[in-house]
Amino acid sequence: MTLLPKCVVVTGGLGYIGSHLVTELTSRGYRVFVVDKTESNKFSESIRNVEIHRIDMAETSAVNKLNGVFARLPKDSLVVHLAANKSVDESSKNPKMYIHNNVESTKNLLISMRENGLTQLVFASSAAVYDLQIESKNVSETSDLAITSPYAESKIICEELISNSKIPEFKFVNFRFFNVAGASSRALVEKDGQNLIPAIFRAVQSKSVFKIFGSDYATKDGTCVRDYIDVRDLVSAIIISMTPLQEKSLGALNIGSGDGYSVLEIVREVKKKVVSLEFEFTGRRIGDLPYVVADSTLAQSILGWKPSHSLESTINSVTY
């Protein structure tokens, strides 16, 4: 029987996805170490019984600070690397900062893992690495990659650093997340995220009209289609991956629902719960693509994992 690690390090563990993962890991009895540069934790009500280390992983001093954490861990401890700047739009405005922060933090993490004999890594990559301009079908791991933004470039570089790591007996998975949504509790609802669903609820809260950008795309209703993976399913995939990672690397895997929902479908689903939601159509945004949906059959095959939350379940989990 394969013995799972008892200790898990979660970088970016105070963020939206990180807080969900940390909460689930602690509920299962894991000893969790959080590495995060955030001073305040908006999800603090749910983060308990964990050791938190405030470290900016992109700084030159980060390796020594990480060593102080990793040196005390069992060698079979697993690292989940979620820490990153993650806005495509912001990366275009400040490309040097994005490349520096995301790439240097990954470099420093790998150095410290090697120096302390840690060999298992789950990396949070993104669907942004794909050349989605040329795709009109569900995106698989064999689809072409492209540098379409500094954010995408940073994730591609990090994937390459991980894939080419010289850590002895190194085992990793590069999870390419699609649009993450939902919450496992009210305390963990993401209210300030840049994705569609948080943006809709902010419009509801501010009693403003929600704007749908573009109504003339070549899609089922003219609005952009995206893949929304429930954060609870994403956390499940990470935890399930811990078992096969004891034996081998898993490479790159898409984590998405495999289903595409249009912006208008999402708005109408929210409107079922919040009748006061008003919306209107406006012009297209530069860079928006008609269709971005995951082919996640490889992850399902390798992990024995399958998304279980419907769009209705996801919307219900964040309705407030």
N, C-alpha and C positions, 0 to 999 in steps of 0.2 A: 504494500500500500504506500502511495506517495504521501509524504508528510508535508503539509503546507507550512509556510513561514508563520511564525507567531508574531513577528514585528513587521509593520508596514510604515514606510516613510511616504508622506503625501506632500509634495511641493505644491504651493498654491492651495493648500488645504483650507484656507479661510474664504475662498471664493465660492461661487455658485455651485459648480460641479464638485469642487473639493469638499465643501461642507456636507453635501449629500453622501459622498463616498466615506468621509470620516465618520459620519453618524452611523452609516450601515456597518462599517468595519468594527466600530466599538460595540455596537449591539450584538455582534457575532463573537465578541470576546478577544479580538485582536488588540495588541498593544500598538498604539498609533503615535507616530511622531510627525508633527506638522512643521514644515518649513515655509514661511511666508513673510514677505516684507511689509505687509499691511499692518498698520498700527491699530486700527479699529476693526472689529469684526461684526459686520451687520447681521451675521447669522449666529451670534454668540450664544443665543438661547439653546441651540442644539449642539454646540461644540463643548463637550464635557469629557473629563477623564482622558485627556490627551496632553502630551508634552509639546508645547508650542515654542518654536525657535524663530525669532525675528531676524531673518537674514535676506539681504538683497543679493541674490545669487549671481548677478551680473558684475558685482564689484570684484576688484582684484583680491580683496581679502576673503572672498567667499569660500575658497578652497579650505583655508585654515579653519574657518568657522564651521563648515560642513564636516570637516575631519573631527571636530570636537563632538559632533553628534554621532557620526557614523562609527567612530572608534569604539563606542560602547555597545554597538548592536551585534547580535549574532550574525554570522556570515551568510546565513540563509535568508536574511531579511530582504524584503522586496521594496523597490522604490517605484512610486507612481508619480511621474513628472507632469503636473498640470500647470505649473507656474509659467505664465507668458502674458505679454501684451497681445490682445486678440481682435482688435478692430481693423478691418480692411481699410475703411475710410480714413481712420486716424493714421494708419501706417503710411498712406500716401502723402499725408501732410508732414509727417515726421519720420521719414524712412530710416535715417541713420540710427535714431533711437530704437526703432523696432528691431532692426538687424542686430544692433549691439545687445540689447536686453535679452532677446530670445535666444540668440546664438551663444553669447558668452555664458549665460546661465546654464545652458546645456553642456557646453565645454567644461565648465567648472564642476558640474555635477558628475560628469564622466570621469574627470580626473580624481575626484574624491572617492568615487565608487571603486576605482582601480586601486587607489592607495590603501583602501580599507577592506578590500576583498569582497565587496558586494557585487553580485553577478546577475541580478534579475531586475529588469526595467520595463515598466509600462509607460509609453510615451503618448501624450495627447497631441496628435497631429490634427489635420483638418482637411475637409473636402476642398478647401481653397487651393490645394496643391495641384488640382487637376486642370487640364486645358478645357474648361467647360464651354469655351466658345465654339468648339467643333463637335460637341456632344448633343445629340437630340434624343438619346435613350438613357436608360439607367446607367450610372457610371460604375465601372468595375475597377478592381485594382490594377488591371492591365491597361486601362485608359492612359492616354498621354498626360504627362505632367507639364506644367508651364508656370513661369514666373509672371503672374498677372498683377501682383501687388507686392510691396515690401513685406507684408505679412506672409503671403504665400512663399516668397523667397526664403524668409526666415525658417519656415516650417520644412521646406525642402532641404535646406542646409542642415537643419537639426536631424532630419531623418537620415541623411547621408552620414553625419557624424556618428550616429548610433549604429547604423548598419555596418560601418567600417571600424567600429571600436576594436581596440586591441586588448580589451579586458579579457584575461584568461577565463574560459568557460562561460563567456557572456551569453545571456539569453534575453531576448527582447521582443516586444511587439510594438509596432507603430500603428496606433488606432487612428483612423481618419474619421473624425466626428463630422456628422452633418448638422443640421440645425437642432440644437438641444432645447427642450422645453419641458414644462411641467414642474411639479414639486412633490416631495413625499410628505410635507407638512406645511401648515401656514407659515411657520417660522422660516421656512427655506424658500418661499416664493421669491423669484428674482423680479424686482420691481424697477430696476434701473438698467436692465440689459438693453442692448441695441437691436435684438432680434424682433421679429414681427409681433409675437404675442405680448411681451411686456410693453411694446409701444402702443398696442391697441388699448391695454388696460390703463396706461398713463393718460391716453385721450379720454377714457371714461372718467378717470379720477379728476381730471382738469375740466371736464365738461366741454371739451373741444371736439370739433369735427375731425374724424380720422381720415387722412388722405391716402388713397390708393394710387400709387404711381403707375400709370399706364393701364389702358383697357383694351388695347388692340394687338396684344401679342398672339402668336399662333398657338394658343392653348385652348383648353375646353371652354373657358369663359372669357378669354382675353386678358386675364391677369396672370402674373408670374406663378409658376408652380415650384414648390420646394418640398423637401423631405424633412419631416419633424420627428426626431427621435426623443422619446420621453426620457428624462434624466434618470428615472428609476430603472429603465431598461439598459441605459448606458452603464450605470453603476453595476448592474448585474453582469454585463459583459466583462467589465474590468475584474470583478471578483472571480468569475468563472475562469478567466484566462490565467489566474494564479496557479491552477493545477497543471495544465500542459507546459507552462513556463518552467516548471521544475525540471523538465526533460529536454526542451529544445526551444529555439527561437521560432516565432510565429510569423515574422515578416510584417508586411503592411496589410491591415484589415479595415474594411469600411464598417463603420457603425452607424447605420441609418435604419429607418423603418422599412424602406423599400417601397413605400407608398408616397405618391405625390399629391399634395393639396394646394389649391390655388389660394392666392391672397383673399379673394372674394369668398371662397369656401370657409376659410378661417374666420373672417369677419362675421359671416352669417352664423357660424357655430357659436361665436362669442355672443352674438346678438340674441341667441336663444336664452342665454343666461342673464344678459344685461340688456334689457330692451331699450334703455336710454342711449345706447351707442348709436351715434350718427356717423355716416361716412359719405365721402364724395370722391369722384375720380378726378385725377389731375394728370399732367404730362409725365412721360417716362423719365426715369432717372438715368443718367449716364452710367453705363456699366452693368445695369441689371440684365440678367439673362432670363430667357423664357422658361427654361426647364432645368432643374438641378435635383436629381433624385438618385439615391444610392442603389446599387446592386449589392446587397449584403449577404448573398448566398455563401460566399467563401467563409465569412465569419461564422455563419450559422453552421456550416459543415465542420469547420475545425473546432469550434468551441462547443457545439451542441447547444447553442444559444439561439433564442428567437424572441423578438420584441413581443410583449404581451399587452401593452397599453394602447387602447384606441385613441383616436383624436378626441373623442368626447371625454374620455377619461383624463387625458392631458389637460384639456380646457377646464374641466371640473376642478382639477387639483389646484388651479391658480385663480379661480374666480373668487373675488373678494369685494 
